[in-house]
Amino acid sequence: MAFMEKPPAGKVLLDDTVPLTAQIEASQSLHSHTISTLSLPLPPKKLIGNMEREFIAERQKGLQAYLDVITTHHILSNCELVKKFLDPNSYSVNYTEIALQHVSMFFRSEPKWEVVEPLKDIGWRIRKKYFLMKIKNQPKERLMLSWADLGPDKYLSDKDLQYAVKLLSSCSHPYIYKITFATANESSALVIRPFSEKGTLKDLIYKAKPKDPFLKKYCNPKKIQGLELQQIKTYGRQILEVLKYLHEKGFPYGHLHSANVMLDGDTCKLLDLENSLLGLPSFYRSYFSQFRKINTLEGVDVHCFGHLLYEMTYGRPPDTIPVDNFPPAPSVFVVSVLESILTCEAMKNGMPTVSRLLQMPLFSDVLLTNSEKPQFKIPTKLKEALKTSKECIEKRLTEEQKLIHQHRRLTRAQSHHGSEEEKKKRKILARKKSKRSAYESGEEHSAKYSNSNNSAGSGASSPLTSPSSPTPPSTAGASSIPPAPPPPPLPPAAPPPPSTEVPTQPSPQPDVSASRGALLSSIQNFQKGTLKKTQTCDYSAPRIS
């Protein structure tokens, strides 16, 4: 359609679920600040002496801890304000204005719709906006319009995307929420569905009002209380049935969480089937991207169901994943299902199938009263496109998991390398290596010295300096000892004597060892008897002629 503009060439599709981190490197004095209304570890202030170096350093540590809590909190870390603060370059666009422009253009071509009011921040996605609507000839009926930008996992062609999104309005299933109208273009999509005053399953768990902002509803609940056992069993069985149906149809989902399950009486109905077509990242992506065994969209759905079941049981999401110890539950069968999905062993072995979960005691005895026959016809050509898109989504997930795994190994190695115990080991190894190299160099020098003596036929105990060389240090004591038979070899532990007798100012002669050998040979071969007798002619006395 013409109401949505084409994305600019080279547009970068960001994954908003990627956690951001912040590191405080310096401090700056400002005249104003904002204090969060949530219960967060904001460091204390000081009126007098607040510019002292010790106080600034202490407060900087406190602010770093404060930032760490925000960036590791699952809901806060995905908040638009946090993203804009930590990464203003990537999140400088006002998506509310863009959504209003697109919706206004849509109403020009579809005049029967009318906006009642914008539903500000009722969802967690930064690039998805909601509006309350009505039909002009049916003013009492309320509808909800959602506009969303395309995400990083959009692999369908523009033609297939438009066809698949329009096809959603023909889907009929007892556990899928009805779509009134849906359309898409190269840049975004627009979906209209009935508005429920009762809200979602998450609204039921948190006792929240559907129109309130997402942070207000779910970030800091006043009362934490899980659902009754029968509700857990019924809702869980209905959600598993619709997941099984989508898997059999080859339709990728991957976006299950309690805010995507609408309540219609005692029936759960799945929302936002269009998300996977648009390439939007999952709400729990930062969790399952840590585990390489969760590498298919079917496995992603099962993992997300584990989060949902935990939330229905305990009234809150799990603190960490994996979960080793579960609080008391209404039934041991609930814990059995949770252990098969959320424990460390489950993460290592892989997720169970939806069919396996349906056979477990918690859900196997639930009777479903809804007899509506599902209808969702997907053409063969579109099925192939969806299959290819699903494979591409799973490939990107696998590559991201590989990078996270490599980064984790590198971080562990760096942490181990920087530990005090490892530093001590390295010092000991360095000392041993230094001693070994000194011993080897000494042996090599001794071997060279011995070879030079043998080649000259010498048996001297130590090398003598040349006449032009200065006297070596007295500690060696070699120059004052007369020539003697060669001593036995030096023990291995002691360094060789030549290392201490190197002159401080060596002679510029080209071959010192050869000169010393010749000198030693001349001295040793000297025989007094070979000297010729000489006659002295004394010409010193005066001669008188």
C-alpha positions in Angstrom: 0.0 0.0 0.0 1.0 3.6 -0.5 0.6 4.8 3.1 4.0 3.4 4.2 7.2 4.6 2.8 10.0 2.3 1.6 13.0 1.9 4.0 16.1 3.8 3.0 18.9 1.8 1.4 21.3 0.4 3.8 18.9 0.7 6.8 20.3 -1.2 9.8 17.7 -3.4 11.5 18.6 -3.4 15.2 17.8 -6.2 17.6 16.3 -4.3 20.6 16.5 -7.4 22.8 20.3 -7.3 22.8 21.3 -6.2 26.4 23.3 -3.0 26.7 26.0 -2.4 29.3 27.4 0.8 30.8 30.8 1.5 32.5 31.4 4.7 34.4 34.8 6.1 33.5 34.7 9.6 34.8 32.6 12.0 36.9 31.1 15.4 36.1 29.4 18.0 38.3 25.8 18.7 37.1 23.1 20.9 38.7 20.1 18.5 38.1 19.4 14.8 38.1 16.4 12.4 38.0 15.6 9.8 40.7 13.8 6.7 39.6 10.5 5.9 41.4 11.4 2.2 41.4 13.2 0.4 44.2 16.8 0.6 42.9 20.1 0.8 44.7 20.7 4.5 44.0 23.8 5.6 46.0 23.3 8.2 48.8 23.9 11.9 48.3 25.9 14.3 50.4 25.2 18.1 50.9 28.5 19.1 52.3 31.8 17.8 51.0 30.2 16.3 48.0 33.2 17.2 45.8 35.8 15.3 47.9 37.8 12.8 46.0 36.9 9.9 48.3 33.2 10.6 48.2 33.2 10.9 44.4 35.0 7.6 44.1 32.5 5.9 46.5 29.5 7.4 44.7 30.9 6.4 41.3 31.0 2.8 42.6 27.4 3.1 43.8 26.3 4.5 40.4 28.0 1.7 38.6 26.1 -0.9 40.7 22.9 1.1 40.0 23.6 0.9 36.3 24.4 -2.8 36.5 21.0 -3.5 38.1 19.2 -1.6 35.4 21.0 -3.2 32.5 20.5 -6.7 33.9 16.8 -6.2 34.7 14.8 -7.9 32.0 12.0 -5.3 31.7 14.1 -2.2 32.5 16.9 -3.1 30.0 14.3 -3.1 27.2 12.8 0.2 28.2 13.1 3.0 25.5 14.4 5.5 28.0 17.2 3.2 29.1 18.1 2.4 25.5 18.2 6.1 24.6 20.3 7.0 27.6 22.9 4.2 26.9 22.8 4.4 23.1 21.5 7.7 21.9 22.8 7.3 18.3 20.8 4.1 17.6 17.7 5.2 19.5 17.3 8.8 18.4 14.2 8.3 16.2 10.7 9.2 17.6 8.7 6.1 16.6 5.5 7.5 18.1 5.5 10.2 15.4 6.4 7.8 12.7 3.6 5.5 13.7 1.1 8.4 13.8 2.2 9.4 10.2 1.7 5.9 8.9 -1.7 5.5 10.7 -2.9 8.9 9.4 -2.0 7.9 5.8 -3.8 4.6 6.3 -7.0 6.4 7.4 -7.0 8.4 4.2 -7.4 5.2 2.2 -9.6 3.5 4.8 -12.1 6.2 6.0 -14.4 3.8 7.9 -11.8 3.6 10.8 -11.3 6.3 13.4 -8.7 6.7 16.2 -10.1 7.1 19.7 -6.9 7.6 21.6 -3.2 6.4 21.5 -2.4 3.6 24.0 0.9 5.0 25.2 3.6 2.5 26.1 1.2 -0.4 26.9 3.7 -2.7 25.2 7.4 -3.4 25.8 8.6 -3.0 22.2 10.3 0.3 21.2 9.3 0.0 17.5 5.7 -1.0 18.1 2.9 1.4 18.9 -0.8 0.9 19.8 -4.0 3.0 19.3 -7.5 2.5 20.5 -9.9 2.6 17.5 -13.6 2.4 16.5 -15.6 1.8 13.3 -17.6 4.9 12.4 -20.9 3.1 11.9 -20.3 1.0 15.1 -19.1 3.6 17.6 -19.5 1.3 20.7 -17.2 -1.4 19.5 -13.6 -0.8 20.5 -10.6 -2.1 18.4 -6.9 -2.0 18.9 -4.5 -1.0 16.1 -0.8 -2.0 16.4 1.9 -0.6 14.1 5.3 -2.2 14.0 8.6 -1.6 12.2 10.4 -4.5 10.5 12.9 -6.4 12.6 16.3 -8.1 12.0 14.8 -11.5 11.4 12.7 -10.4 8.4 13.7 -12.9 5.6 10.4 -13.1 3.6 10.4 -11.2 0.3 8.2 -8.1 0.3 5.6 -9.9 -1.9 5.5 -13.0 0.4 5.4 -10.8 3.5 2.3 -8.8 2.3 0.5 -12.0 1.3 1.3 -13.8 4.6 0.2 -10.8 6.8 -3.1 -10.5 4.9 -3.6 -14.2 5.3 -3.7 -13.9 9.1 -7.2 -12.4 9.0 -8.5 -15.7 7.6 -7.0 -17.8 10.4 -9.7 -19.3 12.7 -8.7 -21.3 15.8 -10.3 -21.5 19.2 -7.0 -20.5 20.9 -5.8 -17.8 18.4 -7.1 -14.2 18.9 -9.1 -13.1 15.9 -7.5 -10.5 13.5 -9.9 -8.0 11.9 -7.6 -6.4 9.4 -3.8 -6.7 8.6 -1.6 -5.2 5.9 2.2 -4.8 5.4 4.7 -3.1 3.2 8.5 -2.9 2.7 8.9 -0.9 5.9 6.3 -1.8 8.4 3.0 -3.5 9.1 -0.4 -2.6 10.6 -2.8 -5.0 12.3 -6.3 -4.3 13.8 -7.9 -6.7 16.3 -10.7 -6.4 18.9 -9.8 -4.7 22.2 -10.4 -6.7 25.3 -11.3 -4.8 28.5 -10.3 -7.9 30.5 -6.7 -7.7 29.2 -4.1 -10.4 28.8 -3.0 -13.3 31.0 -0.2 -11.1 32.4 -2.8 -8.5 33.4 -4.7 -11.3 35.3 -1.5 -12.5 37.1 -0.4 -8.9 38.1 -3.9 -7.6 38.8 -3.2 -4.8 36.3 -5.3 -2.5 34.0 -4.8 -3.2 30.3 -4.4 0.5 29.3 -1.6 1.3 31.8 2.0 1.6 30.7 4.0 -1.6 30.6 6.5 -0.5 33.2 3.8 0.6 35.6 1.8 -2.7 35.3 4.6 -5.3 35.5 7.9 -3.8 36.7 7.0 -3.4 40.4 3.8 -5.3 41.2 2.2 -4.6 44.6 1.1 -8.1 45.2 2.7 -11.4 44.0 0.3 -14.3 43.7 0.1 -17.2 41.3 -3.0 -18.7 39.7 -5.0 -21.6 41.0 -4.0 -25.1 40.0 -7.0 -25.6 37.8 -6.3 -22.4 35.9 -2.7 -23.4 35.4 -3.7 -26.8 34.0 -6.4 -25.4 31.7 -4.5 -22.4 30.4 -1.3 -24.5 30.0 -3.1 -27.2 28.0 -4.8 -24.6 25.7 -1.5 -22.9 24.9 0.2 -26.2 24.2 -2.6 -27.2 21.8 -2.2 -24.0 19.7 1.6 -24.3 19.7 1.2 -27.9 18.4 -1.2 -26.7 15.7 1.2 -23.9 14.5 4.2 -26.3 14.5 2.2 -28.8 12.4 1.3 -26.1 10.0 4.9 -25.0 9.6 4.1 -21.5 10.8 7.0 -20.0 12.9 6.0 -18.3 16.2 8.7 -17.9 18.8 6.9 -15.0 20.7 5.1 -16.7 23.5 4.9 -14.8 26.8 2.0 -14.0 29.2 1.4 -10.6 27.6 0.8 -12.3 24.3 -2.0 -14.4 25.6 -5.4 -12.8 25.5 -8.2 -13.9 27.9 -11.6 -14.5 26.5 -13.6 -15.8 29.5 -11.9 -19.0 30.6 -10.1 -19.4 27.3 -6.6 -18.4 26.4 -6.0 -17.0 22.9 -2.6 -16.4 21.3 -1.7 -12.9 20.1 0.9 -11.4 17.6 1.3 -14.1 15.1 2.6 -11.4 12.7 5.7 -10.9 14.8 7.7 -13.7 13.3 6.7 -12.7 9.8 8.0 -9.1 10.4 11.2 -10.5 11.9 10.8 -9.1 15.4 13.0 -10.5 18.1 11.4 -12.5 20.9 10.7 -11.2 24.4 12.9 -13.9 26.0 15.7 -13.9 23.4 18.3 -12.7 25.9 17.6 -15.9 27.9 17.5 -18.7 25.3 20.4 -17.2 23.2 22.6 -18.2 26.1 22.0 -21.9 25.5 23.1 -23.6 22.3 20.7 -26.5 22.6 17.7 -24.2 22.1 18.4 -23.6 18.4 14.9 -24.2 16.8 11.7 -22.1 16.9 10.0 -25.2 18.4 12.5 -25.3 21.1 12.1 -21.6 21.6 8.4 -21.9 22.1 8.8 -24.7 24.7 11.4 -22.6 26.6 9.1 -19.6 26.5 6.3 -21.9 27.8 8.5 -22.7 30.8 8.7 -19.0 31.6 5.0 -18.7 31.2 4.2 -21.7 33.4 6.6 -20.4 36.1 4.9 -17.0 36.0 1.4 -18.6 36.3 2.5 -20.7 39.2 4.5 -18.2 41.3 3.0 -14.8 40.1 6.4 -13.5 39.0 9.1 -14.4 36.4 12.1 -16.5 37.5 15.0 -14.5 39.0 17.6 -16.4 36.9 17.8 -19.0 34.2 18.5 -21.8 34.6 16.5 -22.5 37.8 18.0 -25.0 40.2 15.6 -24.9 43.1 11.8 -24.3 42.7 9.7 -22.8 45.5 6.7 -24.9 46.8 4.1 -25.3 44.0 0.4 -26.2 44.1 1.3 -29.6 42.7 4.4 -31.8 42.2 3.3 -32.2 38.6 3.9 -28.5 38.0 7.5 -28.7 39.3 8.0 -31.8 37.1 7.1 -29.8 34.0 9.3 -26.8 35.1 12.2 -29.1 35.8 12.0 -30.5 32.2 12.3 -27.0 30.7 14.1 -24.6 33.0 16.8 -26.6 34.9 20.5 -26.6 34.0 20.1 -30.3 32.9 17.3 -29.4 30.5 19.4 -26.6 29.0 22.2 -29.1 28.4 20.1 -31.9 27.0 17.6 -29.7 25.0 13.9 -28.9 25.2 11.1 -31.5 25.3 8.6 -31.4 22.5 5.1 -30.0 22.8 3.7 -33.5 22.3 5.8 -34.7 25.2 4.5 -31.9 27.5 0.9 -32.7 26.6 1.4 -36.3 27.8 2.7 -35.2 31.2 0.3 -35.7 34.2 -0.2 -32.0 34.6 -2.0 -31.6 31.3 -3.0 -35.1 30.1 -6.2 -35.2 32.2 -7.5 -31.7 31.1 -10.7 -31.8 29.1 -11.1 -29.2 26.4 -14.7 -28.1 25.9 -14.3 -25.9 22.8 -15.3 -27.7 19.7 -14.5 -25.0 17.1 -12.7 -26.5 14.1 -9.4 -24.7 13.2 -9.1 -23.2 9.8 -5.8 -21.8 8.4 -5.0 -22.6 4.8 -1.4 -21.8 3.8 -0.6 -22.1 0.1 2.3 -24.5 -0.8 4.4 -21.7 -2.3 4.1 -19.6 0.9 4.8 -22.7 3.0 8.2 -23.0 1.3 8.9 -19.3 1.8 8.0 -19.7 5.5 10.2 -22.8 5.8 13.2 -20.9 4.3 12.5 -17.9 6.6 12.3 -20.2 9.6 15.7 -21.7 8.7 17.3 -18.3 8.4 15.9 -17.2 11.8 17.3 -20.3 13.4 20.7 -19.8 11.6 21.0 -16.3 13.0 20.1 -17.6 16.4 22.8 -20.3 16.2 25.4 -17.8 15.0 24.6 -15.5 17.9 24.8 -18.4 20.4 28.2 -19.3 19.0 29.5 -15.8 19.5 28.1 -15.6 23.0 29.7 -19.0 23.8 33.1 -17.8 22.5 32.8 -14.5 24.4 32.0 -16.4 27.6 35.0 -18.7 27.2 37.3 -15.7 26.6 35.9 -13.9 29.6 36.4 -17.0 31.8 40.0 -17.4 30.5 40.8 -13.7 31.1 39.3 -13.9 34.6 41.3 -17.1 35.4 44.5 -15.5 33.9 44.1 -12.5 36.1 43.5 -14.3 39.4 46.0 -14.1 42.2 46.6 -17.9 42.2 47.4 -17.9 38.5 49.7 -14.9 38.9 51.7 -16.8 41.6 51.9 -19.9 39.3 53.2 -17.7 36.5 55.9 -16.2 38.7 57.1 -19.6 39.8 57.2 -20.8 36.2 59.1 -17.7 35.2 61.7 -18.3 37.9 62.2 -21.9 36.8 62.5 -20.9 33.2 65.0 -18.2 34.1 67.1 -20.7 36.0 66.9 -23.3 33.2 67.9 -20.7 30.6 70.9 -19.5 32.7 72.0 -23.1 33.2 71.7 -23.9 29.5 73.6 -20.8 28.5 76.3 -21.6 31.1 76.7 -25.1 29.7 76.9 -23.8 26.2 79.6 -21.3 27.1 81.5 -24.0 29.0 81.4 -26.3 26.0 82.7 -23.6 23.7 85.6 -22.9 26.2 86.5 -26.6 26.5 86.5 -27.0 22.7 88.8 -24.0 22.3 91.3 -25.4 24.9 91.3 -28.9 23.3 92.0 -27.4 19.8 95.1 -25.6 21.2 96.3 -28.7 23.2 96.0 -26.8 26.4 95.6 -28.2 29.9 95.4 -25.0 31.9 92.9 -24.7 34.7 91.5 -21.3 33.6 91.9 -18.9 30.7 94.5 -16.2 31.0 93.9 -12.7 29.8 96.0 -11.2 27.0 98.7 -8.7 27.9 96.6 -5.8 26.7 93.6 -6.9 28.8 93.0 -5.5 32.3 93.4 -7.7 35.4 90.1 -9.6 36.1 88.4 -9.3 39.5 90.3 -10.9 42.4 87.3 -13.1 43.2 88.2 -15.5 40.4 91.8 -15.9 41.5 92.8 -17.6 38.3 95.5 -15.1 37.1 97.6 -15.6 40.2 97.6 -19.4 40.0 100.5 -21.0 38.1 99.8 -23.4 35.3 98.7 -26.7 36.5 97.0 -29.9 35.1 93.4 -29.3 34.1 90.9 -29.7 37.0 87.9 -32.1 36.8 84.7 -30.8 35.1 82.6 -28.3 37.1 79.4 -29.5 38.8 76.2 -28.8 36.9 74.7 -26.6 39.7 77.4 -24.0 39.7 77.8 -21.5 36.8 81.1 -21.8 34.8 84.0 -19.6 35.8 84.4 -17.8 32.4 81.1 -15.9 33.1 82.8 -14.0 35.9 86.2 -13.4 34.2 85.1 -11.5 31.2 87.1 -8.2 31.1 85.3 -5.0 31.5 87.2 -3.5 28.5 88.0 -6.3 26.0 90.9 -6.0 23.6 90.1 -5.2 20.1 92.0 -8.2 18.8 90.0 -10.3 16.3 90.5 -13.7 18.0 91.2 -13.6 21.7 90.8 -17.4 22.3 93.4 -18.2 19.6 95.9 -15.7 21.1 95.4 -17.1 24.6 95.8 -20.7 23.3 99.1 -19.8 21.5 100.4 -18.0 24.6 99.5 -21.0 26.8 101.2 -23.4 24.4 104.3 -21.3 24.2 104.5 -21.1 28.0 103.9 -24.8 28.6 106.4 -25.9 25.9 109.1 -23.6 27.3 112.3 -25.6 28.4 115.1 -23.9 30.2 117.7 -26.3 28.8 117.1 -25.3 25.3 118.4 -21.8 26.0 121.7 -21.0 24.3 124.6 -19.8 26.3 125.6 -16.2 25.5 128.7 -14.2 26.0 128.4 -10.8 27.3 130.6 -8.1 25.8 130.7 -5.2 28.1 131.3 -2.0 26.2 130.4 0.2 29.1 133.9 0.7 30.4 136.0 3.5 28.8 138.6 2.5 26.3 142.0 4.2 26.1 143.8 3.8 22.9 
